[in-house]
């Protein structure tokens, strides 16, 4: 095999799959297609299955995915019965070419010094006729004799991880290529309450279509996750004209936390402000990307309506005609009512879960 990950032994490159935050699968599929040249074969809740011509480090630079794997086997036909344990055991033992999968893994994740370590992960959601412990036991039985002699089992920070994920009738098994930095990000050192997941923030930035010469605003910066993801895009796409990222929050602690998280990402304009009275010129912003506070974050849920009305008035004032906003809110119907009053058009919406609560990610266009 070549250093790039292209097979040289006539064995086909196996399919891959990415785990995503539920609701952003289509955005992750778009990133895989456009940025990697991948061919998406299937999407399901929290899952994107795809193929590549070759493996490269670019795969580990995906922004909208939580983890990426080499696919060992997959099934959409679990029965919810204990018979599924035989399927897990048999398919794990007979379907994959584990030696080939391990070689591909080693090309992207070179072995560290010392004794090689591995870890087996089993995740399960939904009601089934067996326990997660039973599924894991069947999985481990199927792996018997597949792990090279001399490798050491380690629960934490293992060099190689083999995963089985079961959700409803679907099961996928694979070798993990990514590490925790893909979902957690190295820049996010400090947090505030209800801090946004980086992969969700990346999906919002992608939906915004940030491009050269634009000014991007987050009026409720929180821990600065959206601003950080926008700055990363600015670094990648700003050659045709600098991208300006600005943001702020009424909470001084949020502004401080954001400044700490952005310190190693890029330069942004950051201020403490009231989002209902922004110190910005009219028609000065091309994109608004934000996760406004939801009812439970305020002293009273009744205050959310007034906050949305005051904020929307400022969004409409500072956003240029033809500009776009990507918003993530739990009180979507109230937000929609306010924005419709300004004749903004709803281009897209998708349901996600935020801190265990249902929310809606929506894309809005301001009329020309």
C-alpha positions as CSV (number, residue, x, y, z in Angstrom):
1,X,0.0,0.0,0.0
2,X,1.2,3.5,-0.8
3,X,1.8,6.0,2.0
4,X,-1.3,7.9,0.9
5,X,-3.5,5.0,1.8
6,X,-4.2,3.8,-1.8
7,X,-4.3,0.0,-2.0
8,X,-1.4,-1.7,-3.8
9,X,-2.4,-5.3,-3.1
10,X,-5.5,-5.3,-5.4
11,X,-7.7,-5.3,-2.3
12,X,-10.5,-2.7,-2.7
13,X,-10.7,0.1,-0.3
14,X,-13.6,-0.6,2.1
15,X,-16.4,1.8,2.7
16,X,-16.2,4.3,5.5
17,X,-18.8,5.8,7.9
18,X,-19.0,8.9,9.9
19,X,-20.9,9.4,13.1
20,X,-22.7,12.8,13.4
21,X,-24.8,14.7,15.8
22,X,-28.4,13.8,15.0
23,X,-30.0,16.2,12.5
24,X,-26.8,17.4,10.6
25,X,-26.3,14.2,8.5
26,X,-27.0,16.0,5.2
27,X,-24.5,18.8,6.0
28,X,-21.9,16.2,6.9
29,X,-22.6,14.4,3.7
30,X,-22.2,17.6,1.8
31,X,-18.8,18.2,3.4
32,X,-17.7,14.6,2.6
33,X,-18.8,15.0,-1.0
34,X,-17.5,18.5,-1.8
35,X,-14.4,18.7,0.4
36,X,-13.2,15.1,0.1
37,X,-14.6,14.0,-3.2
38,X,-16.4,11.1,-1.5
39,X,-19.4,9.2,-2.7
40,X,-22.1,9.1,-0.1
41,X,-23.9,5.7,-0.2
42,X,-26.3,6.1,2.6
43,X,-27.4,8.4,5.4
44,X,-29.4,7.5,8.6
45,X,-29.9,9.2,11.9
46,X,-26.4,10.1,13.1
47,X,-24.7,8.1,10.4
48,X,-23.2,8.7,6.9
49,X,-21.8,5.8,4.9
50,X,-19.4,6.8,2.0
51,X,-16.6,5.7,-0.2
52,X,-13.3,7.4,-1.1
53,X,-10.8,6.6,-3.9
54,X,-8.0,6.7,-1.3
55,X,-7.4,7.5,2.3
56,X,-5.5,10.6,3.3
57,X,-5.1,12.8,6.4
58,X,-7.8,15.1,4.9
59,X,-10.3,12.6,6.2
60,X,-9.3,13.6,9.8
61,X,-9.9,17.3,9.0
62,X,-13.7,16.9,8.7
63,X,-15.5,19.5,10.8
64,X,-19.1,18.3,10.9
65,X,-18.5,14.7,12.0
66,X,-18.0,13.3,15.5
67,X,-15.9,10.3,14.4
68,X,-14.9,8.4,11.2
69,X,-14.4,4.7,10.8
70,X,-13.4,2.0,8.3
71,X,-16.5,-0.1,7.8
72,X,-16.1,-3.7,8.9
73,X,-19.8,-4.7,8.5
74,X,-23.2,-3.2,8.8
75,X,-26.8,-4.4,9.0
76,X,-30.3,-2.7,8.8
77,X,-32.1,-5.9,9.7
78,X,-31.8,-6.5,13.4
79,X,-34.8,-8.2,14.8
80,X,-34.7,-6.8,18.4
81,X,-34.4,-10.4,19.6
82,X,-31.7,-12.4,21.2
83,X,-31.0,-14.0,17.8
84,X,-29.2,-10.7,16.9
85,X,-26.4,-11.8,19.2
86,X,-25.6,-14.7,16.8
87,X,-25.6,-12.2,13.9
88,X,-23.1,-9.9,15.7
89,X,-20.9,-12.8,16.6
90,X,-20.9,-14.4,13.2
91,X,-20.6,-11.3,11.1
92,X,-17.7,-10.0,13.3
93,X,-15.9,-13.3,12.9
94,X,-16.5,-13.9,9.2
95,X,-17.4,-10.7,7.2
96,X,-14.4,-8.3,7.6
97,X,-10.8,-8.7,6.4
98,X,-9.5,-7.5,9.8
99,X,-5.8,-7.7,8.7
100,X,-6.5,-5.3,5.8
101,X,-8.6,-3.0,8.0
102,X,-5.8,-2.8,10.6
103,X,-3.2,-2.1,7.9
104,X,-5.3,0.8,6.6
105,X,-5.7,2.1,10.1
106,X,-1.9,2.1,10.7
107,X,-1.3,4.2,7.6
108,X,-3.3,7.1,9.1
109,X,-2.5,6.4,12.7
110,X,1.1,5.3,12.9
111,X,1.9,3.1,15.9
112,X,3.2,4.9,19.0
113,X,6.2,3.7,20.9
114,X,5.8,0.7,23.2
115,X,3.4,-2.2,23.2
116,X,0.4,-1.7,20.8
117,X,-2.8,-1.1,22.6
118,X,-6.4,-1.7,21.5
119,X,-9.9,-1.1,22.9
120,X,-13.4,-2.6,22.1
121,X,-16.4,-0.2,22.3
122,X,-20.0,-1.2,22.2
123,X,-22.8,1.4,22.1
124,X,-26.5,0.6,22.0
125,X,-29.6,2.7,21.9
126,X,-33.3,1.6,22.0
127,X,-35.0,-1.4,23.4
128,X,-33.7,-4.8,22.3
129,X,-34.1,-8.4,23.5
130,X,-30.6,-8.3,25.0
131,X,-28.5,-6.1,27.1
132,X,-25.6,-4.0,25.9
133,X,-23.3,-6.3,27.9
134,X,-24.6,-9.2,26.0
135,X,-24.0,-7.5,22.6
136,X,-20.5,-6.6,23.7
137,X,-19.8,-10.2,24.8
138,X,-20.9,-11.5,21.4
139,X,-18.8,-8.8,19.7
140,X,-15.7,-9.8,21.7
141,X,-16.3,-13.5,20.9
142,X,-16.5,-12.7,17.2
143,X,-13.1,-10.9,17.5
144,X,-11.4,-13.9,19.0
145,X,-8.2,-14.5,17.2
146,X,-8.4,-11.3,15.1
147,X,-6.2,-9.1,17.3
148,X,-2.5,-9.8,16.8
149,X,-0.7,-11.6,19.6
150,X,1.2,-9.2,21.9
151,X,-1.3,-6.4,21.7
152,X,-2.4,-5.1,25.1
153,X,-6.0,-4.2,26.0
154,X,-6.4,-0.7,27.3
155,X,-9.6,1.1,28.3
156,X,-8.2,4.6,27.8
157,X,-6.3,6.2,24.9
158,X,-5.8,3.0,23.0
159,X,-4.0,3.2,19.7
160,X,-6.6,1.1,17.9
161,X,-10.3,1.0,18.7
162,X,-12.9,-1.3,17.2
163,X,-16.5,-0.2,17.6
164,X,-20.0,-1.7,17.4
165,X,-22.9,0.7,17.4
166,X,-26.5,-0.4,17.6
167,X,-29.4,1.9,17.0
168,X,-32.9,0.5,16.4
169,X,-32.6,-2.0,13.6
170,X,-29.2,-0.7,12.5
171,X,-25.8,-2.0,13.5
172,X,-22.4,-0.8,12.2
173,X,-19.0,-2.2,13.1
174,X,-15.8,-0.5,12.2
175,X,-12.2,0.5,13.0
176,X,-12.0,4.1,14.4
177,X,-9.7,6.4,12.4
178,X,-10.4,9.6,14.3
179,X,-9.5,10.6,17.9
180,X,-11.2,12.7,20.5
181,X,-9.9,16.0,18.9
182,X,-12.4,15.5,16.0
183,X,-15.4,16.1,18.2
184,X,-14.0,18.1,21.1
185,X,-11.5,20.4,19.3
186,X,-8.2,21.4,20.8
187,X,-9.2,25.1,20.9
188,X,-12.1,24.7,23.3
189,X,-10.4,25.0,26.6
190,X,-13.1,26.8,28.5
191,X,-16.9,26.4,28.6
192,X,-20.0,28.2,29.6
193,X,-23.4,26.8,30.4
194,X,-25.2,25.4,27.4
195,X,-22.0,25.6,25.3
196,X,-22.5,24.5,21.7
197,X,-21.0,21.3,20.3
198,X,-18.2,22.2,17.9
199,X,-19.5,19.8,15.1
200,X,-23.0,21.5,15.3
201,X,-21.3,24.9,15.1
202,X,-19.3,23.8,12.1
203,X,-22.5,22.6,10.4
204,X,-24.1,26.0,11.0
205,X,-21.1,27.8,9.6
206,X,-21.2,25.6,6.5
207,X,-24.9,26.2,6.0
208,X,-24.2,29.9,6.2
209,X,-22.0,29.7,3.1
210,X,-19.3,32.0,4.4
211,X,-17.0,33.3,1.7
212,X,-14.2,35.8,0.9
213,X,-14.8,39.4,1.9
214,X,-17.8,38.7,4.2
215,X,-18.5,40.0,7.7
216,X,-19.9,37.3,10.0
217,X,-21.7,38.1,13.2
218,X,-22.6,36.0,16.3
219,X,-24.6,38.3,18.6
220,X,-24.7,35.7,21.4
221,X,-21.2,34.3,21.4
222,X,-21.4,32.1,24.6
223,X,-18.1,30.2,24.7
224,X,-17.2,31.4,21.1
225,X,-17.6,28.0,19.4
226,X,-19.4,29.5,16.4
227,X,-16.8,32.3,16.1
228,X,-14.0,29.8,16.3
229,X,-15.5,27.6,13.5
230,X,-16.1,30.7,11.4
231,X,-12.5,31.8,11.9
232,X,-11.2,28.4,10.8
233,X,-13.3,28.8,7.6
234,X,-11.9,32.3,7.2
235,X,-8.4,30.9,7.3
236,X,-9.3,28.3,4.6
237,X,-11.3,30.6,2.3
238,X,-10.2,34.1,2.9
239,X,-7.7,34.3,0.1
240,X,-10.1,36.1,-2.2
241,X,-10.8,38.8,0.5
242,X,-10.4,38.8,4.2
243,X,-13.4,37.4,6.2
244,X,-14.2,39.4,9.3
245,X,-15.6,37.7,12.3
246,X,-17.3,39.7,15.1
247,X,-19.2,38.7,18.1
248,X,-20.2,39.5,21.7
249,X,-22.4,38.7,24.7
250,X,-24.0,40.5,27.5
251,X,-22.3,38.2,30.0
252,X,-18.8,39.4,30.8
253,X,-17.7,35.8,31.7
254,X,-18.9,34.6,28.3
255,X,-16.8,37.3,26.6
256,X,-13.7,36.3,28.7
257,X,-14.2,32.6,27.9
258,X,-14.6,33.4,24.2
259,X,-11.3,35.4,24.2
260,X,-9.5,32.5,25.8
261,X,-10.9,29.9,23.3
262,X,-10.1,32.1,20.3
263,X,-6.6,32.9,21.4
264,X,-5.1,30.2,19.3
265,X,-7.6,30.2,16.5
266,X,-7.5,33.6,14.9
267,X,-8.3,37.3,15.3
268,X,-11.9,38.4,15.8
269,X,-13.6,41.6,16.9
270,X,-15.1,40.8,20.4
271,X,-17.1,43.0,22.7
272,X,-19.5,43.0,25.6
273,X,-22.9,44.2,24.4
274,X,-26.6,44.0,24.5
275,X,-27.8,42.0,21.5
276,X,-31.0,44.1,21.3
277,X,-28.8,47.3,20.8
278,X,-25.8,46.3,18.7
279,X,-23.1,48.9,18.3
280,X,-22.9,48.1,14.5
281,X,-23.7,50.1,11.4
282,X,-26.8,49.2,9.5
283,X,-26.4,46.9,6.5
284,X,-22.8,46.0,7.7
285,X,-23.1,42.2,8.1
286,X,-23.3,39.5,5.4
287,X,-24.0,36.5,7.6
288,X,-25.5,36.0,11.1
289,X,-24.8,32.7,12.8
290,X,-26.1,32.3,16.3
291,X,-27.5,30.1,19.0
292,X,-29.8,32.5,20.9
293,X,-30.5,31.8,24.6
294,X,-33.4,29.5,25.2
295,X,-36.1,29.8,27.8
296,X,-34.4,27.7,30.5
297,X,-31.3,30.0,30.3
298,X,-33.4,33.0,31.2
299,X,-34.9,33.9,34.6
300,X,-38.3,33.3,33.0
301,X,-39.4,31.6,29.8
302,X,-41.8,34.5,29.2
303,X,-38.8,36.7,28.5
304,X,-37.7,34.8,25.4
305,X,-40.4,36.4,23.3
306,X,-39.2,39.9,24.1
307,X,-35.6,38.9,23.6
308,X,-36.3,37.5,20.1
309,X,-38.3,40.6,19.1
310,X,-35.5,42.9,20.2
311,X,-32.8,40.8,18.7
312,X,-34.6,40.3,15.4
313,X,-35.0,44.0,15.0
314,X,-31.3,44.4,15.3
315,X,-30.6,41.5,13.0
316,X,-32.8,43.0,10.3
317,X,-31.0,46.3,10.7
318,X,-27.4,45.2,10.5
319,X,-27.8,42.3,8.0
320,X,-27.4,43.5,4.4
321,X,-30.2,42.9,1.9
322,X,-29.8,39.4,0.5
323,X,-27.9,38.3,3.6
324,X,-28.3,35.0,5.3
325,X,-28.8,33.9,8.9
326,X,-28.4,30.5,10.4
327,X,-30.0,30.1,13.8
328,X,-30.4,27.3,16.4
329,X,-33.3,27.8,18.8
330,X,-35.5,25.7,21.0
331,X,-38.4,28.2,20.7
332,X,-38.4,28.0,16.9
333,X,-42.1,28.9,16.4
334,X,-41.7,32.1,18.3
335,X,-38.5,32.9,16.4
336,X,-40.2,32.1,13.1
337,X,-43.2,34.4,13.8
338,X,-40.8,37.3,14.5
339,X,-38.6,36.8,11.5
340,X,-41.6,36.4,9.1
341,X,-42.7,39.8,10.3
342,X,-39.5,41.2,8.6
343,X,-40.3,39.2,5.4
344,X,-37.3,36.9,5.9
345,X,-37.8,33.7,4.0
346,X,-37.2,30.3,5.6
347,X,-34.9,28.3,3.3
348,X,-34.2,25.3,5.4
349,X,-34.8,23.8,8.8
350,X,-33.8,20.6,10.6
351,X,-34.6,19.2,14.0
352,X,-31.7,18.5,16.4
353,X,-31.3,17.8,20.1
354,X,-29.5,20.4,22.2
355,X,-28.6,19.4,25.7
356,X,-31.2,16.6,25.5
357,X,-33.9,19.1,24.4
358,X,-35.5,19.3,20.9
359,X,-34.3,22.3,18.9
360,X,-34.5,23.5,15.3
361,X,-31.6,24.7,13.1
362,X,-32.9,27.1,10.5
363,X,-31.5,29.0,7.5
364,X,-33.1,32.4,6.7
365,X,-32.6,34.8,3.8
366,X,-33.3,38.5,4.1
367,X,-35.0,39.9,1.0
368,X,-32.9,41.9,-1.5
